[in-house]
Amino acid sequence: MSQGAAAEPRARIERLYRSESRRVLATLIRVLGDFDLAEEALQDAFTAALAQWPRDGLPANPRAWLVSTGRFKAIDRLRRRARFDAALGELAARLDDQAPDPAGQDDQLLEDDRLRLIFTCCHPALSPDAQVAMTLREVCGLTTEEVAHGFLTGPPTVAQRIVRAKAKIRAAGIPYAVPPPAELADRLEIVLQVVYLVFTQGYGPASGDAVVRPDLADEAIRLGRLVAELLPEPEALGLLALLLLQDSRRAARATAEGELILLADQDRSRWDRARIAEGAALLRRAISSGEVGPYTLQAAIAAAHAEAPTAQATDWDRIVGLYDLLVRADPSPVVELNRAVAVAMRDGPAAGLALIDALLAAGQLGGYHLAHAARADLLRRLGRPDDARAAYTRALGLTRQGPERRFLERRLRELGRG
């Protein structure tokens, strides 16, 4: 096969790795019962694909082929190691005898493996921070650095949490399964948190050169639907409503060249009205229960934006009132920051700046680039270019996402050198 003819299968394999590797890993974990062994099998399967597919052509069902090949590679790996540990030989024989070839299994079973894996990672035997870090890393494929950014902490801390969580799952024999109905409600909160964090990493990636990562945003919505169907509690419905309402803006959030467009400047005719309608209907279902939690409140805020025909027509008084409720329901520095921005839109930049300065003075958001970017924008609107320039520079030093960096650089150029 010529080099040009081989290039297309290799490119297809690279695309499959980006889109399917975490689904393949989830199934391998179910089949093999071990995170580390499954991760090795995943790499072995894609290495085999790189060797065979350019020569033999792509299989009819690439995902099933990868899972099946990974399983056989894992069994071979265990047999080789059995020379030093007889127990591994017994495990290899048991996997060979008992585990059916995943290539012949129902597609829905393979699709739901990621939901099973989320519940495994969110087992109550693990600490809450470990649950979220483990799921974001293993289920969604975020790098340790990306997970650390979501926690506003350092990568070594996140790495230690993940290692300890894997060891705990192995030692405690935590099952790879969706829990029985009696246990679902107790596990729901952390699962919803994980789905939400997956979406935020897709909606606003911590690094890279894309405004949106559609693979993560779409996966979060798919998982949100599964959870809402499995347990249609108000907050599960509220979260799904929030994801749909936020994602409805996807097409309007970037230029054709991939440059960031702020909410106030977006072409609202490009917002996905079908997603807005579905999200609004879910929001009404969640509110009708009488139990309004943090995700439902955030969905209500997103709905207020979606209902405004123009940025100028936004009901900021309503949004500030919803943030007042959210601060009480789910207090956090980021929620306080968002409320400060809403106050600035309602009462003027000076009012918002005072709130942001108080948050930064408390030491809660010093390393959060969006806090400095918001502060810079308010200083710019107040006619304080030197202070705005310093705040934009601080924000630029903290962000690793290409479109955000270019946006901040444009703002600095607009302010001039001073």
RAGI-V127992 format. One record per pair of residues at least 12 apart in sequence whose C-alpha atoms are under 10 Angstrom apart, sorted by sequence separation. I is the first residue (numbers start at 0). J is the second residue. If there is no record, write none. Layout:
I:J / I:J
This chain:
25:37 / 27:39 / 28:40 / 76:88 / 77:89 / 78:90 / 79:91 / 118:130 / 120:132 / 121:133 / 134:146 / 142:154 / 143:155 / 145:157 / 146:158 / 199:211 / 200:212 / 201:213 / 202:214 / 223:235 / 224:236 / 226:238 / 227:239 / 252:264 / 253:265 / 282:294 / 283:295 / 303:315 / 322:334 / 323:335 / 326:338 / 339:351 / 340:352 / 342:354 / 343:355 / 358:370 / 359:371 / 374:386 / 375:387 / 376:388 / 378:390 / 379:391 / 395:407 / 24:37 / 25:38 / 27:40 / 28:41 / 48:61 / 74:87 / 75:88 / 77:90 / 78:91 / 117:130 / 120:133 / 121:134 / 133:146 / 143:156 / 144:157 / 198:211 / 199:212 / 200:213 / 201:214 / 202:215 / 203:216 / 223:236 / 226:239 / 251:264 / 252:265 / 282:295 / 285:298 / 286:299 / 322:335 / 325:338 / 338:351 / 339:352 / 374:387 / 375:388 / 378:391 / 391:404 / 394:407 / 395:408 / 23:37 / 24:38 / 27:41 / 74:88 / 77:91 / 78:92 / 117:131 / 119:133 / 120:134 / 132:146 / 135:149 / 143:157 / 144:158 / 198:212 / 201:215 / 202:216 / 223:237 / 224:238 / 225:239 / 248:262 / 251:265 / 252:266 / 281:295 / 282:296 / 300:314 / 303:317 / 304:318 / 337:351 / 339:353 / 340:354 / 356:370 / 373:387 / 375:389 / 376:390 / 23:38 / 24:39 / 76:91 / 77:92 / 119:134 / 120:135 / 131:146 / 132:147 / 143:158 / 198:213 / 200:215 / 201:216 / 202:217 / 223:238 / 224:239 / 250:265 / 251:266 / 300:315 / 303:318 / 322:337 / 323:338 / 336:351 / 339:354 / 340:355 / 355:370 / 356:371 / 359:374 / 372:387 / 375:390 / 376:391 / 392:407 / 24:40 / 25:41 / 48:64 / 74:90 / 75:91 / 117:133 / 118:134 / 142:158 / 198:214 / 199:215 / 200:216 / 201:217 / 223:239 / 224:240 / 250:266 / 251:267 / 282:298 / 283:299 / 302:318 / 322:338 / 338:354 / 339:355 / 355:371 / 371:387 / 374:390 / 375:391 / 391:407 / 392:408 / 395:411 / 21:38 / 23:40 / 24:41 / 48:65 / 74:91 / 77:94 / 117:134 / 120:137 / 132:149 / 198:215 / 199:216 / 201:218 / 222:239 / 223:240 / 248:265 / 250:267 / 251:268 / 252:269 / 281:298 / 282:299 / 300:317 / 301:318 / 321:338 / 322:339 / 338:355 / 339:356 / 373:390 / 374:391 / 375:392 / 391:408 / 20:38 / 23:41 / 24:42 / 47:65 / 73:91 / 74:92 / 116:134 / 117:135 / 120:138 / 131:149 / 132:150 / 143:161 / 197:215 / 198:216 / 201:219 / 220:238 / 221:239 / 248:266 / 250:268 / 251:269 / 252:270 / 299:317 / 300:318 / 303:321 / 319:337 / 320:338 / 336:354 / 337:355 / 355:373 / 356:374 / 371:389 / 372:390 / 373:391 / 375:393 / 392:410 / 46:65 / 74:93 / 131:150 / 196:215 / 197:216 / 198:217 / 200:219 / 220:239 / 223:242 / 248:267 / 250:269 / 251:270 / 279:298 / 299:318 / 300:319 / 319:338 / 322:341 / 335:354 / 336:355 / 339:358 / 355:374 / 371:390 / 372:391 / 375:394 / 388:407 / 391:410 / 392:411 / 21:41 / 44:64 / 45:65 / 48:68 / 71:91 / 74:94 / 75:95 / 117:137 / 196:216 / 197:217 / 198:218 / 199:219 / 219:239 / 220:240 / 223:243 / 247:267 / 248:268 / 249:269 / 250:270 / 251:271 / 278:298 / 279:299 / 282:302 / 300:320 / 318:338 / 319:339 / 322:342 / 335:355 / 336:356 / 354:374 / 370:390 / 371:391 / 372:392 / 374:394 / 391:411 / 20:41 / 23:44 / 44:65 / 45:66 / 47:68 / 73:94 / 74:95 / 113:134 / 116:137 / 117:138 / 136:157 / 194:215 / 195:216 / 197:218 / 198:219 / 220:241 / 248:269 / 249:270 / 250:271 / 278:299 / 297:318 / 300:321 / 319:340 / 320:341 / 352:373 / 353:374 / 371:392 / 372:393 / 373:394 / 390:411 / 20:42 / 43:65 / 44:66 / 47:69 / 116:138 / 117:139 / 128:150 / 136:158 / 194:216 / 197:219 / 198:220 / 220:242 / 247:269 / 248:270 / 249:271 / 279:301 / 296:318 / 299:321 / 300:322 / 319:341 / 320:342 / 336:358 / 351:373 / 352:374 / 355:377 / 368:390 / 369:391 / 371:393 / 372:394 / 388:410 / 389:411 / 42:65 / 44:67 / 45:68 / 46:69 / 71:94 / 115:138 / 196:219 / 197:220 / 219:242 / 220:243 / 247:270 / 248:271 / 278:301 / 279:302 / 298:321 / 299:322 / 318:341 / 319:342 / 332:355 / 335:358 / 336:359 / 351:374 / 352:375 / 368:391 / 370:393 / 371:394 / 372:395 / 387:410 / 388:411 / 41:65 / 44:68 / 45:69 / 70:94 / 71:95 / 113:137 / 114:138 / 133:157 / 137:161 / 194:218 / 195:219 / 198:222 / 246:270 / 247:271 / 248:272 / 278:302 / 297:321 / 317:341 / 318:342 / 319:343 / 352:376 / 368:392 / 370:394 / 371:395 / 387:411 / 388:412 / 16:41 / 20:45 / 40:65 / 41:66 / 43:68 / 44:69 / 47:72 / 70:95 / 113:138 / 132:157 / 133:158 / 136:161 / 194:219 / 195:220 / 197:222 / 198:223 / 217:242 / 245:270 / 246:271 / 247:272 / 296:321 / 297:322 / 300:325 / 316:341 / 319:344 / 333:358 / 352:377 / 368:393 / 369:394 / 372:397 / 388:413 / 16:42 / 40:66 / 43:69 / 44:70 / 112:138 / 113:139 / 131:157 / 132:158 / 135:161 / 193:219 / 194:220 / 216:242 / 217:243 / 220:246 / 244:270 / 245:271 / 247:273 / 248:274 / 275:301 / 276:302 / 279:305 / 296:322 / 315:341 / 316:342 / 319:345 / 332:358 / 348:374 / 351:377 / 352:378 / 367:393 / 368:394 / 369:395 / 371:397 / 372:398 / 388:414 / 40:67 / 41:68 / 42:69 / 43:70 / 44:71 / 132:159 / 133:160 / 134:161 / 194:221 / 195:222 / 216:243 / 244:271 / 247:274 / 248:275 / 275:302 / 279:306 / 297:324 / 315:342 / 318:345 / 332:359 / 350:377 / 366:393 / 367:394 / 368:395 / 384:411 / 387:414 / 388:415 / 40:68 / 41:69 / 43:71 / 44:72 / 70:98 / 129:157 / 132:160 / 133:161 / 191:219 / 194:222 / 195:223 / 243:271 / 244:272 / 246:274 / 247:275 / 296:324 / 297:325 / 315:343 / 316:344 / 317:345 / 336:364 / 348:376 / 349:377 / 365:393 / 366:394 / 368:396 / 369:397 / 388:416 / 16:45 / 37:66 / 40:69 / 41:70 / 43:72 / 44:73 / 70:99 / 71:100 / 128:157 / 129:158 / 131:160 / 132:161 / 133:162 / 193:222 / 194:223 / 216:245 / 217:246 / 244:273 / 245:274 / 246:275 / 247:276 / 276:305 / 293:322 / 296:325 / 315:344 / 316:345 / 332:361 / 348:377 / 349:378 / 352:381 / 365:394 / 368:397 / 369:398 / 384:413 / 385:414 / 388:417 / 15:45 / 39:69 / 40:70 / 42:72 / 43:73 / 70:100 / 129:159 / 130:160 / 131:161 / 133:163 / 193:223 / 216:246 / 243:273 / 244:274 / 245:275 / 275:305 / 295:325 / 314:344 / 315:345 / 316:346 / 332:362 / 333:363 / 340:370 / 347:377 / 348:378 / 366:396 / 367:397 / 368:398 / 384:414 / 385:415 / 38:69 / 40:71 / 41:72 / 70:101 / 129:160 / 130:161 / 133:164 / 191:222 / 243:274 / 244:275 / 247:278 / 275:306 / 293:324 / 294:325 / 313:344 / 314:345 / 315:346 / 332:363 / 333:364 / 339:370 / 348:379 / 349:380 / 366:397 / 367:398 / 368:399 / 372:403 / 379:410 / 383:414 / 384:415 / 385:416 / 13:45 / 37:69 / 40:72 / 41:73 / 67:99 / 68:100 / 69:101 / 128:160 / 129:161 / 132:164 / 133:165 / 190:222 / 191:223 / 194:226 / 242:274 / 243:275 / 244:276 / 246:278 / 292:324 / 293:325 / 296:328 / 313:345 / 331:363 / 332:364 / 337:369 / 348:380 / 349:381 / 365:397 / 366:398 / 375:407 / 384:416 / 385:417 / 12:45 / 36:69 / 37:70 / 39:72 / 40:73 / 43:76 / 67:100 / 68:101 / 128:161 / 129:162 / 190:223 / 213:246 / 216:249 / 242:275 / 243:276 / 244:277 / 245:278 / 272:305 / 291:324 / 292:325 / 293:326 / 296:329 / 311:344 / 336:369 / 337:370 / 340:373 / 344:377 / 347:380 / 348:381 / 384:417 / 12:46 / 36:70 / 39:73 / 40:74 / 66:100 / 67:101 / 68:102 / 126:160 / 129:163 / 130:164 / 240:274 / 241:275 / 243:277 / 244:278 / 271:305 / 291:325 / 293:327 / 294:328 / 333:367 / 336:370 / 339:373 / 340:374 / 343:377 / 347:381 / 369:403 / 376:410 / 37:72 / 38:73 / 40:75 / 66:101 / 67:102 / 125:160 / 129:164 / 191:226 / 211:246 / 240:275 / 243:278 / 244:279 / 270:305 / 293:328 / 294:329 / 339:374 / 368:403 / 372:407 / 375:410 / 379:414 / 12:48 / 13:49 / 30:66 / 36:72 / 37:73 / 40:76 / 64:100 / 65:101 / 66:102 / 67:103 / 128:164 / 129:165 / 190:226 / 191:227 / 213:249 / 240:276 / 242:278 / 243:279 / 292:328 / 293:329 / 333:369 / 337:373 / 340:376 / 375:411 / 12:49 / 26:63 / 30:67 / 36:73 / 39:76 / 63:100 / 64:101 / 65:102 / 126:163 / 212:249 / 240:277 / 241:278 / 291:328 / 292:329 / 293:330 / 297:334 / 333:370 / 336:373 / 340:377 / 11:49 / 27:65 / 31:69 / 36:74 / 63:101 / 64:102 / 125:163 / 126:164 / 211:249 / 239:277 / 240:278 / 241:279 / 243:281 / 244:282 / 267:305 / 332:370 / 336:374 / 372:410 / 9:48 / 10:49 / 23:62 / 27:66 / 31:70 / 62:101 / 63:102 / 64:103 / 125:164 / 187:226 / 210:249 / 211:250 / 239:278 / 240:279 / 8:48 / 9:49 / 12:52 / 22:62 / 23:63 / 26:66 / 27:67 / 30:70 / 36:76 / 62:102 / 63:103 / 124:164 / 125:165 / 202:242 / 238:278 / 240:280 / 241:281 / 267:307 / 268:308 / 8:49 / 9:50 / 11:52 / 12:53 / 23:64 / 24:65 / 25:66 / 26:67 / 36:77 / 61:102 / 63:104 / 120:161 / 211:252 / 237:278 / 240:281 / 241:282 / 263:304 / 267:308 / 11:53 / 19:61 / 20:62 / 23:65 / 24:66 / 27:69 / 28:70 / 31:73 / 60:102 / 122:164 / 125:167 / 210:252 / 211:253 / 236:278 / 237:279 / 239:281 / 240:282 / 262:304 / 267:309 / 8:51 / 9:52 / 19:62 / 23:66 / 27:70 / 31:74 / 63:106 / 66:109 / 124:167 / 125:168 / 187:230 / 191:234 / 195:238 / 199:242 / 202:245 / 210:253 / 238:281 / 239:282 / 240:283 / 266:309 / 267:310 / 5:49 / 8:52 / 9:53 / 22:66 / 23:67 / 26:70 / 62:106 / 120:164 / 124:168 / 191:235 / 194:238 / 195:239 / 198:242 / 202:246 / 209:253 / 210:254 / 236:280 / 237:281 / 238:282 / 240:284 / 265:309 / 266:310 / 8:53 / 12:57 / 20:65 / 24:69 / 120:165 / 187:232 / 190:235 / 194:239 / 201:246 / 236:281 / 237:282 / 240:285 / 264:309 / 265:310 / 7:53 / 8:54 / 11:57 / 15:61 / 16:62 / 19:65 / 20:66 / 23:69 / 27:73 / 63:109 / 122:168 / 150:196 / 183:229 / 184:230 / 188:234 / 192:238 / 195:241 / 199:245 / 202:248 / 211:257 / 235:281 / 236:282 / 237:283 / 263:309 / 264:310 / 5:52 / 6:53 / 8:55 / 15:62 / 62:109 / 124:171 / 149:196 / 183:230 / 187:234 / 188:235 / 191:238 / 195:242 / 198:245 / 202:249 / 210:257 / 236:283 / 237:284 / 238:285 / 263:310 / 5:53 / 8:56 / 120:168 / 125:173 / 149:197 / 184:232 / 187:235 / 191:239 / 194:242 / 198:246 / 209:257 / 210:258 / 211:259 / 233:281 / 234:282 / 236:284 / 237:285 / 262:310 / 263:311 / 4:53 / 5:54 / 8:57 / 12:61 / 119:168 / 124:173 / 180:229 / 208:257 / 209:258 / 210:259 / 233:282 / 236:285 / 237:286 / 4:54 / 123:173 / 146:196 / 149:199 / 180:230 / 202:252 / 208:258 / 209:259 / 210:260 / 233:283 / 235:285 / 236:286 / 263:313 / 2:53 / 5:56 / 122:173 / 146:197 / 149:200 / 233:284 / 234:285 / 1:53 / 122:174 / 148:200 / 177:229 / 232:284 / 233:285 / 234:286 / 242:294 / 245:297 / 0:53 / 120:173 / 122:175 / 231:284 / 232:285 / 233:286 / 241:294 / 244:297 / 245:298 / 0:54 / 119:173 / 120:174 / 139:193 / 146:200 / 231:285 / 233:287 / 234:288 / 237:291 / 238:292 / 240:294 / 241:295 / 244:298 / 0:55 / 119:174 / 120:175 / 138:193 / 139:194 / 145:200 / 149:204 / 233:288 / 237:292 / 238:293 / 239:294 / 240:295 / 241:296 / 242:297 / 243:298 / 244:299 / 245:300 / 118:174 / 119:175 / 122:178 / 134:190 / 141:197 / 148:204 / 149:205 / 232:288 / 233:289 / 234:290 / 237:293 / 238:294 / 239:295 / 241:297 / 242:298 / 244:300 / 245:301 / 118:175 / 119:176 / 140:197 / 148:205 / 233:290 / 234:291 / 235:292 / 237:294 / 238:295 / 240:297 / 241:298 / 244:301 / 245:302 / 248:305 / 116:174 / 117:175 / 118:176 / 119:177 / 131:189 / 135:193 / 139:197 / 147:205 / 148:206 / 232:290 / 233:291 / 234:292 / 236:294 / 237:295 / 238:296 / 240:298 / 241:299 / 243:301 / 244:302 / 247:305 / 31:90 / 115:174 / 116:175 / 117:176 / 118:177 / 119:178 / 130:189 / 131:190 / 134:193 / 135:194 / 138:197 / 141:200 / 145:204 / 146:205 / 233:292 / 234:293 / 235:294 / 236:295 / 237:296 / 238:297 / 239:298 / 240:299 / 241:300 / 242:301 / 244:303 / 245:304 / 31:91 / 115:175 / 116:176 / 117:177 / 118:178 / 130:190 / 133:193 / 134:194 / 145:205 / 234:294 / 235:295 / 237:297 / 238:298 / 241:301 / 244:304 / 245:305 / 114:175 / 115:176 / 116:177 / 128:189 / 131:192 / 132:193 / 135:196 / 136:197 / 139:200 / 144:205 / 145:206 / 233:294 / 234:295 / 237:298 / 240:301 / 241:302 / 244:305 / 32:94 / 114:176 / 115:177 / 123:185 / 127:189 / 130:192 / 131:193 / 134:196 / 135:197 / 144:206 / 233:295 / 234:296 / 236:298 / 237:299 / 240:302 / 31:94 / 112:175 / 114:177 / 115:178 / 122:185 / 123:186 / 130:193 / 131:194 / 134:197 / 141:204 / 30:94 / 112:176 / 122:186 / 132:196 / 112:177 / 118:183 / 121:186 / 127:192 / 131:196 / 135:200 / 111:177 / 121:187 / 123:189 / 131:197 / 30:97 / 31:98 / 121:188 / 122:189 / 30:98 / 118:186 / 121:189 / 122:190 / 29:98 / 30:99 / 118:187 / 120:189 / 121:190 / 30:100 / 120:190 / 30:101 / 118:189 / 117:189 / 118:190 / 121:193 / 117:190 / 120:193 / 27:101 / 141:215 / 26:101 / 139:214 / 140:215 / 114:190 / 117:193 / 139:215 / 117:194 / 139:218 / 29:109 / 139:219 / 26:108 / 27:109 / 26:109 / 29:112 / 25:109 / 26:110 / 28:112 / 29:113 / 25:110 / 26:111 / 27:112 / 28:113 / 23:109 / 25:111 / 26:112 / 29:115 / 22:109 / 23:110 / 25:112 / 26:113 / 29:116 / 22:110 / 24:112 / 25:113 / 28:116 / 22:111 / 23:112 / 24:113 / 25:114 / 26:115 / 22:112 / 23:113 / 25:115 / 26:116 / 21:112 / 22:113 / 25:116 / 21:113 / 24:116 / 25:117 / 22:116 / 38:137 / 195:294 / 192:294 / 34:137 / 191:294 / 113:218 / 117:222 / 114:221 / 114:222 / 113:222 / 114:223 / 111:222 / 114:225 / 25:137 / 114:226 / 24:137 / 25:138 / 24:138 / 25:139 / 111:225 / 21:136 / 24:139 / 21:137 / 22:138 / 24:140 / 21:138 / 22:139 / 20:138 / 21:139 / 22:140 / 20:139 / 21:140 / 20:140 / 17:140 / 35:165 / 34:165 / 33:165 / 34:166 / 34:168 / 33:168 / 34:169 / 33:169 / 32:169 / 32:172 / 32:173 / 32:174 / 33:175 / 259:401 / 260:402 / 32:175 / 258:401 / 259:402 / 260:403 / 257:401 / 258:402 / 259:403 / 29:174 / 30:175 / 257:402 / 258:403 / 259:404 / 261:406 / 29:175 / 256:402 / 258:404 / 259:405 / 260:406 / 28:175 / 29:176 / 258:405 / 259:406 / 258:406 / 253:402 / 25:175 / 210:400 / 208:399 / 209:400 / 210:401 / 211:402 / 206:398 / 207:399 / 208:400 / 209:401 / 210:402 / 205:398 / 206:399 / 207:400 / 208:401 / 209:402 / 210:403 / 205:399 / 206:400 / 207:401 / 208:402 / 209:403 / 18:213 / 19:214 / 204:399 / 205:400 / 206:401 / 207:402 / 208:403 / 18:214 / 204:400 / 205:401 / 206:402 / 207:403 / 208:404 / 17:214 / 18:215 / 203:400 / 204:401 / 206:403 / 205:403 / 18:218 / 203:403 / 151:363 / 151:364 / 152:366 / 151:366 / 151:367 / 148:366 / 148:367 / 148:398
